[in-house]
Every structure is written in C-alpha cells, then in structure tokens.
Amino acid sequence: MKTVLFAVLLCVSSFSCAQETPTAIHVSKMKPAKDLKNIKVVNAEDPICHMKTADFLKDTADYKGKKYGFCSEHCKAEFKKNPEKYAKIAK
Ligand SMILES: [Zn+2]
C-alpha cells in the first residue's frame, strides 16, 4: 500500500514539475512562495527540470556550503540522490 501512495505522490510532484514552458501570463501569476522570497540560491535554474528558481523556487537544499533552489520537493529529492552531478550542472 505504501508503494502505491509513493507512486501517486511522485506522479503528482512530477506533474507540477512538467510545466517547463509556461506562457507569459502564467509566469506573472506564479510568484515564489513568500518564505523563500528573500532566500538567495546559487543556481538560477533548477538543475533537474531547468525551471527558473527566481520564479518557481519552492524548496532549497544545502550542499558543500552552497544553497541550491528547486521548483519542488521532487526536484530536491532528485538532487539529493546525486548532488555532485547536479551541483556541477547547476547554473
Ligand atoms: Zn524542478
């Protein structure tokens, strides 16, 4: 039963991450979460899905003293699986 729940969660979070090409209207409507607004992250793009962290920052992770931003918990989880690889391509 837990496996099913996990699969559903993963599906939902991947879906929220799949919006890589939002329209201009979409972008202006989507503001970063309030509590993350003033947080500076080293990457302008989510290294997992390449969404702009300035517009879509929802979660952060610290790696080797740097703070990386992600559009979702799913991307952060993906980063933590292989931080070395993703830190290298983060920009
Ligand atoms: Zn993402």
PDB file of the backbone (N, CA, C, O) and the ligand in Angstrom, with CONECT records:
HET     ZN  A 101       1
ATOM      1  N   MET A   1       0.840  -1.212   0.000  1.00  0.00           N
ATOM      2  CA  MET A   1       0.000   0.000   0.000  1.00  0.00           C
ATOM      3  C   MET A   1       0.867   1.251   0.000  1.00  0.00           C
ATOM      4  O   MET A   1       0.555   2.237  -0.668  1.00  0.00           O
ATOM      5  N   LYS A   2       1.946   1.201   0.746  1.00  0.00           N
ATOM      6  CA  LYS A   2       2.845   2.361   0.806  1.00  0.00           C
ATOM      7  C   LYS A   2       3.444   2.671  -0.565  1.00  0.00           C
ATOM      8  O   LYS A   2       3.640   3.830  -0.929  1.00  0.00           O
ATOM      9  N   THR A   3       3.727   1.615  -1.306  1.00  0.00           N
ATOM     10  CA  THR A   3       4.325   1.785  -2.633  1.00  0.00           C
ATOM     11  C   THR A   3       3.379   2.557  -3.536  1.00  0.00           C
ATOM     12  O   THR A   3       3.799   3.447  -4.275  1.00  0.00           O
ATOM     13  N   VAL A   4       2.102   2.213  -3.471  1.00  0.00           N
ATOM     14  CA  VAL A   4       1.096   2.881  -4.302  1.00  0.00           C
ATOM     15  C   VAL A   4       1.038   4.360  -3.956  1.00  0.00           C
ATOM     16  O   VAL A   4       1.020   5.219  -4.838  1.00  0.00           O
ATOM     17  N   LEU A   5       1.008   4.641  -2.669  1.00  0.00           N
ATOM     18  CA  LEU A   5       0.935   6.026  -2.211  1.00  0.00           C
ATOM     19  C   LEU A   5       2.150   6.810  -2.699  1.00  0.00           C
ATOM     20  O   LEU A   5       2.026   7.952  -3.143  1.00  0.00           O
ATOM     21  N   PHE A   6       3.299   6.200  -2.612  1.00  0.00           N
ATOM     22  CA  PHE A   6       4.525   6.848  -3.051  1.00  0.00           C
ATOM     23  C   PHE A   6       4.477   7.139  -4.548  1.00  0.00           C
ATOM     24  O   PHE A   6       4.875   8.213  -4.999  1.00  0.00           O
ATOM     25  N   ALA A   7       3.989   6.180  -5.297  1.00  0.00           N
ATOM     26  CA  ALA A   7       3.898   6.333  -6.749  1.00  0.00           C
ATOM     27  C   ALA A   7       2.984   7.500  -7.095  1.00  0.00           C
ATOM     28  O   ALA A   7       3.277   8.287  -7.996  1.00  0.00           O
ATOM     29  N   VAL A   8       1.882   7.602  -6.374  1.00  0.00           N
ATOM     30  CA  VAL A   8       0.933   8.689  -6.614  1.00  0.00           C
ATOM     31  C   VAL A   8       1.584  10.028  -6.292  1.00  0.00           C
ATOM     32  O   VAL A   8       1.467  10.979  -7.065  1.00  0.00           O
ATOM     33  N   LEU A   9       2.265  10.103  -5.164  1.00  0.00           N
ATOM     34  CA  LEU A   9       2.942  11.333  -4.761  1.00  0.00           C
ATOM     35  C   LEU A   9       3.976  11.742  -5.796  1.00  0.00           C
ATOM     36  O   LEU A   9       4.073  12.909  -6.174  1.00  0.00           O
ATOM     37  N   LEU A  10       4.729  10.783  -6.238  1.00  0.00           N
ATOM     38  CA  LEU A  10       5.782  11.035  -7.218  1.00  0.00           C
ATOM     39  C   LEU A  10       5.172  11.551  -8.512  1.00  0.00           C
ATOM     40  O   LEU A  10       5.702  12.459  -9.151  1.00  0.00           O
ATOM     41  N   CYS A  11       4.060  10.959  -8.879  1.00  0.00           N
ATOM     42  CA  CYS A  11       3.348  11.332 -10.105  1.00  0.00           C
ATOM     43  C   CYS A  11       2.881  12.776 -10.006  1.00  0.00           C
ATOM     44  O   CYS A  11       3.056  13.563 -10.936  1.00  0.00           O
ATOM     45  N   VAL A  12       2.286  13.113  -8.872  1.00  0.00           N
ATOM     46  CA  VAL A  12       1.765  14.465  -8.671  1.00  0.00           C
ATOM     47  C   VAL A  12       2.894  15.483  -8.714  1.00  0.00           C
ATOM     48  O   VAL A  12       2.770  16.525  -9.358  1.00  0.00           O
ATOM     49  N   SER A  13       3.993  15.186  -8.030  1.00  0.00           N
ATOM     50  CA  SER A  13       5.077  16.160  -7.987  1.00  0.00           C
ATOM     51  C   SER A  13       5.787  16.268  -9.332  1.00  0.00           C
ATOM     52  O   SER A  13       6.277  17.341  -9.685  1.00  0.00           O
ATOM     53  N   SER A  14       5.848  15.172 -10.086  1.00  0.00           N
ATOM     54  CA  SER A  14       6.478  15.259 -11.410  1.00  0.00           C
ATOM     55  C   SER A  14       5.615  16.116 -12.319  1.00  0.00           C
ATOM     56  O   SER A  14       6.120  16.846 -13.173  1.00  0.00           O
ATOM     57  N   PHE A  15       4.313  16.017 -12.124  1.00  0.00           N
ATOM     58  CA  PHE A  15       3.401  16.800 -12.951  1.00  0.00           C
ATOM     59  C   PHE A  15       3.613  18.286 -12.718  1.00  0.00           C
ATOM     60  O   PHE A  15       3.662  19.064 -13.670  1.00  0.00           O
ATOM     61  N   SER A  16       3.739  18.686 -11.456  1.00  0.00           N
ATOM     62  CA  SER A  16       3.935  20.098 -11.147  1.00  0.00           C
ATOM     63  C   SER A  16       5.259  20.578 -11.723  1.00  0.00           C
ATOM     64  O   SER A  16       5.443  21.768 -11.980  1.00  0.00           O
ATOM     65  N   CYS A  17       6.159  19.660 -11.916  1.00  0.00           N
ATOM     66  CA  CYS A  17       7.488  19.973 -12.421  1.00  0.00           C
ATOM     67  C   CYS A  17       7.507  20.001 -13.945  1.00  0.00           C
ATOM     68  O   CYS A  17       8.438  20.532 -14.550  1.00  0.00           O
ATOM     69  N   ALA A  18       6.478  19.430 -14.562  1.00  0.00           N
ATOM     70  CA  ALA A  18       6.470  19.279 -16.008  1.00  0.00           C
ATOM     71  C   ALA A  18       6.139  20.580 -16.730  1.00  0.00           C
ATOM     72  O   ALA A  18       6.248  20.659 -17.954  1.00  0.00           O
ATOM     73  N   GLN A  19       5.734  21.597 -15.977  1.00  0.00           N
ATOM     74  CA  GLN A  19       5.355  22.852 -16.615  1.00  0.00           C
ATOM     75  C   GLN A  19       6.599  23.674 -16.932  1.00  0.00           C
ATOM     76  O   GLN A  19       6.852  24.705 -16.309  1.00  0.00           O
ATOM     77  N   GLU A  20       7.351  23.215 -17.884  1.00  0.00           N
ATOM     78  CA  GLU A  20       8.624  23.877 -18.189  1.00  0.00           C
ATOM     79  C   GLU A  20       8.447  25.080 -19.091  1.00  0.00           C
ATOM     80  O   GLU A  20       9.281  25.985 -19.080  1.00  0.00           O
ATOM     81  N   THR A  21       7.388  25.108 -19.867  1.00  0.00           N
ATOM     82  CA  THR A  21       7.198  26.197 -20.815  1.00  0.00           C
ATOM     83  C   THR A  21       5.887  26.925 -20.549  1.00  0.00           C
ATOM     84  O   THR A  21       4.955  26.874 -21.351  1.00  0.00           O
ATOM     85  N   PRO A  22       5.836  27.603 -19.407  1.00  0.00           N
ATOM     86  CA  PRO A  22       4.607  28.348 -19.103  1.00  0.00           C
ATOM     87  C   PRO A  22       4.489  29.585 -19.986  1.00  0.00           C
ATOM     88  O   PRO A  22       5.496  30.124 -20.446  1.00  0.00           O
ATOM     89  N   THR A  23       3.270  30.030 -20.218  1.00  0.00           N
ATOM     90  CA  THR A  23       3.070  31.237 -21.009  1.00  0.00           C
ATOM     91  C   THR A  23       3.458  32.442 -20.170  1.00  0.00           C
ATOM     92  O   THR A  23       3.657  32.323 -18.961  1.00  0.00           O
ATOM     93  N   ALA A  24       3.565  33.597 -20.803  1.00  0.00           N
ATOM     94  CA  ALA A  24       3.950  34.821 -20.101  1.00  0.00           C
ATOM     95  C   ALA A  24       2.956  35.134 -18.991  1.00  0.00           C
ATOM     96  O   ALA A  24       3.336  35.565 -17.902  1.00  0.00           O
ATOM     97  N   ILE A  25       1.687  34.914 -19.281  1.00  0.00           N
ATOM     98  CA  ILE A  25       0.634  35.178 -18.291  1.00  0.00           C
ATOM     99  C   ILE A  25       0.832  34.257 -17.090  1.00  0.00           C
ATOM    100  O   ILE A  25       0.733  34.671 -15.936  1.00  0.00           O
ATOM    101  N   HIS A  26       1.107  33.026 -17.395  1.00  0.00           N
ATOM    102  CA  HIS A  26       1.321  32.012 -16.371  1.00  0.00           C
ATOM    103  C   HIS A  26       2.452  32.439 -15.419  1.00  0.00           C
ATOM    104  O   HIS A  26       2.328  32.333 -14.199  1.00  0.00           O
ATOM    105  N   VAL A  27       3.541  32.917 -16.001  1.00  0.00           N
ATOM    106  CA  VAL A  27       4.710  33.308 -15.207  1.00  0.00           C
ATOM    107  C   VAL A  27       4.366  34.438 -14.253  1.00  0.00           C
ATOM    108  O   VAL A  27       4.726  34.398 -13.077  1.00  0.00           O
ATOM    109  N   SER A  28       3.659  35.460 -14.770  1.00  0.00           N
ATOM    110  CA  SER A  28       3.346  36.611 -13.934  1.00  0.00           C
ATOM    111  C   SER A  28       2.414  36.235 -12.794  1.00  0.00           C
ATOM    112  O   SER A  28       2.390  36.910 -11.764  1.00  0.00           O
ATOM    113  N   LYS A  29       1.657  35.176 -12.966  1.00  0.00           N
ATOM    114  CA  LYS A  29       0.725  34.750 -11.913  1.00  0.00           C
ATOM    115  C   LYS A  29       1.427  33.921 -10.848  1.00  0.00           C
ATOM    116  O   LYS A  29       1.022  33.909  -9.686  1.00  0.00           O
ATOM    117  N   MET A  30       2.479  33.231 -11.260  1.00  0.00           N
ATOM    118  CA  MET A  30       3.141  32.337 -10.325  1.00  0.00           C
ATOM    119  C   MET A  30       4.278  33.041  -9.593  1.00  0.00           C
ATOM    120  O   MET A  30       5.358  33.236 -10.151  1.00  0.00           O
ATOM    121  N   LYS A  31       4.034  33.413  -8.369  1.00  0.00           N
ATOM    122  CA  LYS A  31       5.061  34.068  -7.556  1.00  0.00           C
ATOM    123  C   LYS A  31       5.731  33.022  -6.660  1.00  0.00           C
ATOM    124  O   LYS A  31       5.120  32.019  -6.291  1.00  0.00           O
ATOM    125  N   PRO A  32       6.985  33.275  -6.322  1.00  0.00           N
ATOM    126  CA  PRO A  32       7.655  32.337  -5.406  1.00  0.00           C
ATOM    127  C   PRO A  32       6.952  32.342  -4.057  1.00  0.00           C
ATOM    128  O   PRO A  32       6.327  33.332  -3.677  1.00  0.00           O
ATOM    129  N   ALA A  33       7.056  31.246  -3.346  1.00  0.00           N
ATOM    130  CA  ALA A  33       6.457  31.170  -2.013  1.00  0.00           C
ATOM    131  C   ALA A  33       7.033  32.270  -1.132  1.00  0.00           C
ATOM    132  O   ALA A  33       8.225  32.569  -1.209  1.00  0.00           O
ATOM    133  N   LYS A  34       6.200  32.868  -0.303  1.00  0.00           N
ATOM    134  CA  LYS A  34       6.604  34.024   0.496  1.00  0.00           C
ATOM    135  C   LYS A  34       7.868  33.790   1.325  1.00  0.00           C
ATOM    136  O   LYS A  34       8.793  34.603   1.314  1.00  0.00           O
ATOM    137  N   ASP A  35       7.890  32.684   2.030  1.00  0.00           N
ATOM    138  CA  ASP A  35       9.008  32.457   2.949  1.00  0.00           C
ATOM    139  C   ASP A  35      10.327  32.189   2.225  1.00  0.00           C
ATOM    140  O   ASP A  35      11.388  32.188   2.849  1.00  0.00           O
ATOM    141  N   LEU A  36      10.266  31.963   0.916  1.00  0.00           N
ATOM    142  CA  LEU A  36      11.504  31.700   0.174  1.00  0.00           C
ATOM    143  C   LEU A  36      11.915  32.908  -0.670  1.00  0.00           C
ATOM    144  O   LEU A  36      12.923  32.873  -1.376  1.00  0.00           O
ATOM    145  N   LYS A  37      11.121  33.974  -0.586  1.00  0.00           N
ATOM    146  CA  LYS A  37      11.323  35.130  -1.440  1.00  0.00           C
ATOM    147  C   LYS A  37      12.702  35.757  -1.276  1.00  0.00           C
ATOM    148  O   LYS A  37      13.339  36.140  -2.257  1.00  0.00           O
ATOM    149  N   ASN A  38      13.155  35.858  -0.036  1.00  0.00           N
ATOM    150  CA  ASN A  38      14.421  36.548   0.226  1.00  0.00           C
ATOM    151  C   ASN A  38      15.618  35.606   0.318  1.00  0.00           C
ATOM    152  O   ASN A  38      16.730  36.020   0.645  1.00  0.00           O
ATOM    153  N   ILE A  39      15.373  34.367   0.030  1.00  0.00           N
ATOM    154  CA  ILE A  39      16.468  33.399   0.090  1.00  0.00           C
ATOM    155  C   ILE A  39      17.255  33.426  -1.213  1.00  0.00           C
ATOM    156  O   ILE A  39      16.692  33.336  -2.304  1.00  0.00           O
ATOM    157  N   LYS A  40      18.571  33.552  -1.070  1.00  0.00           N
ATOM    158  CA  LYS A  40      19.422  33.547  -2.256  1.00  0.00           C
ATOM    159  C   LYS A  40      19.921  32.136  -2.517  1.00  0.00           C
ATOM    160  O   LYS A  40      20.449  31.472  -1.624  1.00  0.00           O
ATOM    161  N   VAL A  41      19.751  31.696  -3.732  1.00  0.00           N
ATOM    162  CA  VAL A  41      20.275  30.386  -4.101  1.00  0.00           C
ATOM    163  C   VAL A  41      21.327  30.578  -5.190  1.00  0.00           C
ATOM    164  O   VAL A  41      21.289  31.560  -5.932  1.00  0.00           O
ATOM    165  N   VAL A  42      22.261  29.641  -5.282  1.00  0.00           N
ATOM    166  CA  VAL A  42      23.376  29.814  -6.217  1.00  0.00           C
ATOM    167  C   VAL A  42      22.972  29.507  -7.658  1.00  0.00           C
ATOM    168  O   VAL A  42      23.627  29.951  -8.601  1.00  0.00           O
ATOM    169  N   ASN A  43      21.903  28.753  -7.821  1.00  0.00           N
ATOM    170  CA  ASN A  43      21.509  28.367  -9.172  1.00  0.00           C
ATOM    171  C   ASN A  43      20.308  29.164  -9.666  1.00  0.00           C
ATOM    172  O   ASN A  43      19.300  29.277  -8.968  1.00  0.00           O
ATOM    173  N   ALA A  44      20.423  29.721 -10.886  1.00  0.00           N
ATOM    174  CA  ALA A  44      19.312  30.460 -11.478  1.00  0.00           C
ATOM    175  C   ALA A  44      18.288  29.499 -12.065  1.00  0.00           C
ATOM    176  O   ALA A  44      17.123  29.841 -12.267  1.00  0.00           O
ATOM    177  N   GLU A  45      18.763  28.279 -12.331  1.00  0.00           N
ATOM    178  CA  GLU A  45      17.880  27.260 -12.906  1.00  0.00           C
ATOM    179  C   GLU A  45      17.874  26.014 -12.042  1.00  0.00           C
ATOM    180  O   GLU A  45      18.908  25.592 -11.524  1.00  0.00           O
ATOM    181  N   ASP A  46      16.706  25.438 -11.896  1.00  0.00           N
ATOM    182  CA  ASP A  46      16.587  24.147 -11.244  1.00  0.00           C
ATOM    183  C   ASP A  46      17.379  23.136 -12.098  1.00  0.00           C
ATOM    184  O   ASP A  46      17.038  22.922 -13.261  1.00  0.00           O
ATOM    185  N   PRO A  47      18.425  22.518 -11.539  1.00  0.00           N
ATOM    186  CA  PRO A  47      19.265  21.619 -12.354  1.00  0.00           C
ATOM    187  C   PRO A  47      18.535  20.340 -12.802  1.00  0.00           C
ATOM    188  O   PRO A  47      19.004  19.642 -13.701  1.00  0.00           O
ATOM    189  N   ILE A  48      17.412  20.041 -12.188  1.00  0.00           N
ATOM    190  CA  ILE A  48      16.676  18.834 -12.550  1.00  0.00           C
ATOM    191  C   ILE A  48      15.758  19.104 -13.734  1.00  0.00           C
ATOM    192  O   ILE A  48      15.789  18.370 -14.722  1.00  0.00           O
ATOM    193  N   CYS A  49      14.942  20.148 -13.645  1.00  0.00           N
ATOM    194  CA  CYS A  49      13.937  20.383 -14.690  1.00  0.00           C
ATOM    195  C   CYS A  49      14.176  21.688 -15.447  1.00  0.00           C
ATOM    196  O   CYS A  49      13.456  21.988 -16.399  1.00  0.00           O
ATOM    197  N   HIS A  50      15.187  22.475 -15.031  1.00  0.00           N
ATOM    198  CA  HIS A  50      15.582  23.717 -15.705  1.00  0.00           C
ATOM    199  C   HIS A  50      14.540  24.820 -15.650  1.00  0.00           C
ATOM    200  O   HIS A  50      14.489  25.681 -16.529  1.00  0.00           O
ATOM    201  N   MET A  51      13.714  24.791 -14.620  1.00  0.00           N
ATOM    202  CA  MET A  51      12.805  25.910 -14.425  1.00  0.00           C
ATOM    203  C   MET A  51      13.562  26.997 -13.672  1.00  0.00           C
ATOM    204  O   MET A  51      14.505  26.705 -12.936  1.00  0.00           O
ATOM    205  N   LYS A  52      13.151  28.250 -13.857  1.00  0.00           N
ATOM    206  CA  LYS A  52      13.854  29.362 -13.208  1.00  0.00           C
ATOM    207  C   LYS A  52      13.559  29.375 -11.705  1.00  0.00           C
ATOM    208  O   LYS A  52      12.404  29.404 -11.282  1.00  0.00           O
ATOM    209  N   THR A  53      14.631  29.351 -10.917  1.00  0.00           N
ATOM    210  CA  THR A  53      14.425  29.328  -9.467  1.00  0.00           C
ATOM    211  C   THR A  53      13.862  30.663  -8.973  1.00  0.00           C
ATOM    212  O   THR A  53      13.188  30.713  -7.944  1.00  0.00           O
ATOM    213  N   ALA A  54      14.142  31.747  -9.710  1.00  0.00           N
ATOM    214  CA  ALA A  54      13.626  33.056  -9.305  1.00  0.00           C
ATOM    215  C   ALA A  54      12.102  33.077  -9.351  1.00  0.00           C
ATOM    216  O   ALA A  54      11.454  33.753  -8.551  1.00  0.00           O
ATOM    217  N   ASP A  55      11.541  32.332 -10.293  1.00  0.00           N
ATOM    218  CA  ASP A  55      10.085  32.320 -10.452  1.00  0.00           C
ATOM    219  C   ASP A  55       9.410  31.149  -9.759  1.00  0.00           C
ATOM    220  O   ASP A  55       8.257  31.250  -9.338  1.00  0.00           O
ATOM    221  N   PHE A  56      10.127  30.039  -9.642  1.00  0.00           N
ATOM    222  CA  PHE A  56       9.464  28.819  -9.195  1.00  0.00           C
ATOM    223  C   PHE A  56      10.069  28.201  -7.939  1.00  0.00           C
ATOM    224  O   PHE A  56       9.830  27.030  -7.645  1.00  0.00           O
ATOM    225  N   LEU A  57      10.852  28.982  -7.200  1.00  0.00           N
ATOM    226  CA  LEU A  57      11.506  28.419  -6.019  1.00  0.00           C
ATOM    227  C   LEU A  57      10.502  27.932  -4.970  1.00  0.00           C
ATOM    228  O   LEU A  57       9.684  28.704  -4.470  1.00  0.00           O
ATOM    229  N   LYS A  58      10.581  26.664  -4.655  1.00  0.00           N
ATOM    230  CA  LYS A  58       9.661  26.105  -3.659  1.00  0.00           C
ATOM    231  C   LYS A  58      10.419  25.377  -2.563  1.00  0.00           C
ATOM    232  O   LYS A  58       9.880  25.130  -1.484  1.00  0.00           O
ATOM    233  N   ASP A  59      11.673  25.032  -2.840  1.00  0.00           N
ATOM    234  CA  ASP A  59      12.421  24.261  -1.863  1.00  0.00           C
ATOM    235  C   ASP A  59      13.915  24.489  -2.071  1.00  0.00           C
ATOM    236  O   ASP A  59      14.348  24.795  -3.182  1.00  0.00           O
ATOM    237  N   THR A  60      14.692  24.345  -1.020  1.00  0.00           N
ATOM    238  CA  THR A  60      16.138  24.533  -1.135  1.00  0.00           C
ATOM    239  C   THR A  60      16.873  23.382  -0.465  1.00  0.00           C
ATOM    240  O   THR A  60      16.327  22.679   0.385  1.00  0.00           O
ATOM    241  N   ALA A  61      18.119  23.211  -0.869  1.00  0.00           N
ATOM    242  CA  ALA A  61      18.967  22.199  -0.244  1.00  0.00           C
ATOM    243  C   ALA A  61      20.376  22.752  -0.148  1.00  0.00           C
ATOM    244  O   ALA A  61      20.848  23.429  -1.062  1.00  0.00           O
ATOM    245  N   ASP A  62      21.046  22.467   0.955  1.00  0.00           N
ATOM    246  CA  ASP A  62      22.432  22.921   1.121  1.00  0.00           C
ATOM    247  C   ASP A  62      23.372  21.800   0.714  1.00  0.00           C
ATOM    248  O   ASP A  62      23.205  20.644   1.103  1.00  0.00           O
ATOM    249  N   TYR A  63      24.358  22.172  -0.074  1.00  0.00           N
ATOM    250  CA  TYR A  63      25.354  21.193  -0.484  1.00  0.00           C
ATOM    251  C   TYR A  63      26.710  21.873  -0.554  1.00  0.00           C
ATOM    252  O   TYR A  63      26.886  22.844  -1.290  1.00  0.00           O
ATOM    253  N   LYS A  64      27.651  21.373   0.196  1.00  0.00           N
ATOM    254  CA  LYS A  64      29.000  21.943   0.264  1.00  0.00           C
ATOM    255  C   LYS A  64      28.989  23.443   0.513  1.00  0.00           C
ATOM    256  O   LYS A  64      29.713  24.196  -0.139  1.00  0.00           O
ATOM    257  N   GLY A  65      28.153  23.875   1.471  1.00  0.00           N
ATOM    258  CA  GLY A  65      28.123  25.265   1.868  1.00  0.00           C
ATOM    259  C   GLY A  65      27.371  26.188   0.929  1.00  0.00           C
ATOM    260  O   GLY A  65      27.316  27.396   1.158  1.00  0.00           O
ATOM    261  N   LYS A  66      26.787  25.629  -0.134  1.00  0.00           N
ATOM    262  CA  LYS A  66      26.010  26.452  -1.055  1.00  0.00           C
ATOM    263  C   LYS A  66      24.548  26.058  -0.976  1.00  0.00           C
ATOM    264  O   LYS A  66      24.210  24.908  -0.695  1.00  0.00           O
ATOM    265  N   LYS A  67      23.680  27.042  -1.232  1.00  0.00           N
ATOM    266  CA  LYS A  67      22.258  26.773  -1.191  1.00  0.00           C
ATOM    267  C   LYS A  67      21.712  26.667  -2.607  1.00  0.00           C
ATOM    268  O   LYS A  67      21.830  27.593  -3.409  1.00  0.00           O
ATOM    269  N   TYR A  68      21.123  25.537  -2.892  1.00  0.00           N
ATOM    270  CA  TYR A  68      20.542  25.315  -4.215  1.00  0.00           C
ATOM    271  C   TYR A  68      19.025  25.376  -4.117  1.00  0.00           C
ATOM    272  O   TYR A  68      18.433  24.893  -3.152  1.00  0.00           O
ATOM    273  N   GLY A  69      18.411  25.968  -5.116  1.00  0.00           N
ATOM    274  CA  GLY A  69      16.957  26.106  -5.116  1.00  0.00           C
ATOM    275  C   GLY A  69      16.302  25.156  -6.107  1.00  0.00           C
ATOM    276  O   GLY A  69      16.874  24.804  -7.138  1.00  0.00           O
ATOM    277  N   PHE A  70      15.077  24.750  -5.760  1.00  0.00           N
ATOM    278  CA  PHE A  70      14.344  23.813  -6.616  1.00  0.00           C
ATOM    279  C   PHE A  70      12.890  24.227  -6.732  1.00  0.00           C
ATOM    280  O   PHE A  70      12.363  24.936  -5.874  1.00  0.00           O
ATOM    281  N   CYS A  71      12.246  23.779  -7.800  1.00  0.00           N
ATOM    282  CA  CYS A  71      10.849  24.143  -8.029  1.00  0.00           C
ATOM    283  C   CYS A  71       9.910  23.302  -7.184  1.00  0.00           C
ATOM    284  O   CYS A  71       8.750  23.664  -6.986  1.00  0.00           O
ATOM    285  N   SER A  72      10.417  22.170  -6.682  1.00  0.00           N
ATOM    286  CA  SER A  72       9.538  21.272  -5.937  1.00  0.00           C
ATOM    287  C   SER A  72      10.355  20.328  -5.065  1.00  0.00           C
ATOM    288  O   SER A  72      11.567  20.188  -5.222  1.00  0.00           O
ATOM    289  N   GLU A  73       9.654  19.695  -4.149  1.00  0.00           N
ATOM    290  CA  GLU A  73      10.298  18.699  -3.291  1.00  0.00           C
ATOM    291  C   GLU A  73      10.855  17.558  -4.130  1.00  0.00           C
ATOM    292  O   GLU A  73      11.887  16.973  -3.803  1.00  0.00           O
ATOM    293  N   HIS A  74      10.167  17.260  -5.194  1.00  0.00           N
ATOM    294  CA  HIS A  74      10.585  16.165  -6.064  1.00  0.00           C
ATOM    295  C   HIS A  74      11.976  16.437  -6.649  1.00  0.00           C
ATOM    296  O   HIS A  74      12.833  15.553  -6.665  1.00  0.00           O
ATOM    297  N   CYS A  75      12.190  17.657  -7.125  1.00  0.00           N
ATOM    298  CA  CYS A  75      13.480  18.003  -7.719  1.00  0.00           C
ATOM    299  C   CYS A  75      14.579  18.010  -6.658  1.00  0.00           C
ATOM    300  O   CYS A  75      15.714  17.610  -6.919  1.00  0.00           O
ATOM    301  N   LYS A  76      14.226  18.468  -5.468  1.00  0.00           N
ATOM    302  CA  LYS A  76      15.194  18.454  -4.381  1.00  0.00           C
ATOM    303  C   LYS A  76      15.589  17.012  -4.042  1.00  0.00           C
ATOM    304  O   LYS A  76      16.763  16.716  -3.819  1.00  0.00           O
ATOM    305  N   ALA A  77      14.607  16.133  -4.008  1.00  0.00           N
ATOM    306  CA  ALA A  77      14.870  14.723  -3.714  1.00  0.00           C
ATOM    307  C   ALA A  77      15.783  14.134  -4.785  1.00  0.00           C
ATOM    308  O   ALA A  77      16.679  13.342  -4.495  1.00  0.00           O
ATOM    309  N   GLU A  78      15.534  14.539  -6.027  1.00  0.00           N
ATOM    310  CA  GLU A  78      16.336  14.054  -7.147  1.00  0.00           C
ATOM    311  C   GLU A  78      17.780  14.557  -7.001  1.00  0.00           C
ATOM    312  O   GLU A  78      18.737  13.821  -7.242  1.00  0.00           O
ATOM    313  N   PHE A  79      17.910  15.814  -6.605  1.00  0.00           N
ATOM    314  CA  PHE A  79      19.225  16.415  -6.390  1.00  0.00           C
ATOM    315  C   PHE A  79      19.987  15.656  -5.306  1.00  0.00           C
ATOM    316  O   PHE A  79      21.179  15.381  -5.445  1.00  0.00           O
ATOM    317  N   LYS A  80      19.289  15.328  -4.239  1.00  0.00           N
ATOM    318  CA  LYS A  80      19.946  14.663  -3.112  1.00  0.00           C
ATOM    319  C   LYS A  80      20.392  13.246  -3.447  1.00  0.00           C
ATOM    320  O   LYS A  80      21.253  12.686  -2.769  1.00  0.00           O
ATOM    321  N   LYS A  81      19.817  12.674  -4.476  1.00  0.00           N
ATOM    322  CA  LYS A  81      20.233  11.336  -4.898  1.00  0.00           C
ATOM    323  C   LYS A  81      21.630  11.400  -5.514  1.00  0.00           C
ATOM    324  O   LYS A  81      22.416  10.458  -5.410  1.00  0.00           O
ATOM    325  N   ASN A  82      21.920  12.531  -6.155  1.00  0.00           N
ATOM    326  CA  ASN A  82      23.194  12.660  -6.856  1.00  0.00           C
ATOM    327  C   ASN A  82      23.652  14.122  -6.856  1.00  0.00           C
ATOM    328  O   ASN A  82      23.769  14.737  -7.916  1.00  0.00           O
ATOM    329  N   PRO A  83      23.910  14.675  -5.672  1.00  0.00           N
ATOM    330  CA  PRO A  83      24.213  16.113  -5.567  1.00  0.00           C
ATOM    331  C   PRO A  83      25.447  16.533  -6.347  1.00  0.00           C
ATOM    332  O   PRO A  83      25.492  17.631  -6.902  1.00  0.00           O
ATOM    333  N   GLU A  84      26.434  15.673  -6.388  1.00  0.00           N
ATOM    334  CA  GLU A  84      27.681  16.034  -7.082  1.00  0.00           C
ATOM    335  C   GLU A  84      27.429  16.304  -8.562  1.00  0.00           C
ATOM    336  O   GLU A  84      27.917  17.281  -9.130  1.00  0.00           O
ATOM    337  N   LYS A  85      26.660  15.418  -9.161  1.00  0.00           N
ATOM    338  CA  LYS A  85      26.328  15.545 -10.584  1.00  0.00           C
ATOM    339  C   LYS A  85      25.523  16.818 -10.841  1.00  0.00           C
ATOM    340  O   LYS A  85      25.827  17.579 -11.759  1.00  0.00           O
ATOM    341  N   TYR A  86      24.482  17.043 -10.014  1.00  0.00           N
ATOM    342  CA  TYR A  86      23.598  18.171 -10.265  1.00  0.00           C
ATOM    343  C   TYR A  86      24.234  19.509  -9.888  1.00  0.00           C
ATOM    344  O   TYR A  86      23.959  20.528 -10.521  1.00  0.00           O
ATOM    345  N   ALA A  87      25.087  19.508  -8.852  1.00  0.00           N
ATOM    346  CA  ALA A  87      25.766  20.742  -8.464  1.00  0.00           C
ATOM    347  C   ALA A  87      26.661  21.212  -9.612  1.00  0.00           C
ATOM    348  O   ALA A  87      26.853  22.409  -9.822  1.00  0.00           O
ATOM    349  N   LYS A  88      27.204  20.240 -10.348  1.00  0.00           N
ATOM    350  CA  LYS A  88      28.087  20.559 -11.458  1.00  0.00           C
ATOM    351  C   LYS A  88      27.344  21.241 -12.599  1.00  0.00           C
ATOM    352  O   LYS A  88      27.878  22.149 -13.237  1.00  0.00           O
ATOM    353  N   ILE A  89      26.110  20.805 -12.855  1.00  0.00           N
ATOM    354  CA  ILE A  89      25.366  21.385 -13.975  1.00  0.00           C
ATOM    355  C   ILE A  89      24.477  22.542 -13.547  1.00  0.00           C
ATOM    356  O   ILE A  89      23.869  23.202 -14.389  1.00  0.00           O
ATOM    357  N   ALA A  90      24.396  22.795 -12.230  1.00  0.00           N
ATOM    358  CA  ALA A  90      23.566  23.903 -11.761  1.00  0.00           C
ATOM    359  C   ALA A  90      24.184  25.220 -12.205  1.00  0.00           C
ATOM    360  O   ALA A  90      25.396  25.406 -12.101  1.00  0.00           O
ATOM    361  N   LYS A  91      23.351  26.141 -12.701  1.00  0.00           N
ATOM    362  CA  LYS A  91      23.877  27.440 -13.115  1.00  0.00           C
ATOM    363  C   LYS A  91      22.910  28.558 -12.764  1.00  0.00           C
ATOM    364  O   LYS A  91      23.189  29.725 -13.039  1.00  0.00           O
TER     365      LYS A  91
HETATM  366 ZN    ZN A 101      12.164  21.268 -10.804  1.00  0.00          ZN2+
END
